């Protein structure tokens, strides 16, 4: 279970294409009822704890697939 101040490496990929087109890091601001609130993007973003994969001590990865590139 992620804790406050853990680091989350986020990889954004396009549906149907291989590999991420953008990667960044965020920090866990809070965790409540299976949702982690991530800080470090232009605003705080919720992410389901079940989508986070452990990547070491206090580190997590999160893969988000988007429909179209912004």
N, C-alpha and C positions, 0 to 999 in steps of 0.2 A: 504494500500500500504506500503510495507516495506521501511525503510529508511536506510541510511548509518549507520553502527555500530549496527544495530539490530542483535540479536542472532537467528540463525536457528538451530534447533535440527533435524538432518538428521538420518533417519532409513532406513537401507538397508535390503531388504528381497529377498529371492529366489522365483521365480515364482512357484506357486503350493504348497509352504510350508507355514505354519502359523508362524507368528511372525518374527521380525527382527533378523538377525544373527550378525549385527554390528550396533552400534549407535555412533554418534559423534556430536559435535557442530561446527558451522562455523559462521563467521561474514559477514554481507552484506558489500561488498567493494564499490559497486555502483549499481544504478538502472537506466536503460535506455530502452525505447521502449519495455516494458513488460518483460524484462530480468533482473534478479538480478545476479550480479557477486559475488560468495561466496568465501571467503578467510578463510584459516584455514586447508585445506587439503594439500596434497603435491604440489598442484598448484591451481590457481584460477579456479573455475568451474562455468559455466553459469547454471542458473535454471529459468524456466518460472515462472513469478510472479503468474500466475494463479494456479500453483501447490502448492504454499505456503498456509498453513492454520494458521490463527491467534491462538496464544496460550497464549495471555496476552499482557501486555504493552511491546513493543519492543521485543517480542518473537514470533517466528514462528516455525512450524513443516513442514518437507518435507519428504515424503515417496517415496523412489526410489526402484523399483523392478528390479532385475538383472536376466539375464538368467542363469548364472552359477557363482558359488563362485570363487573368484580369488585365 
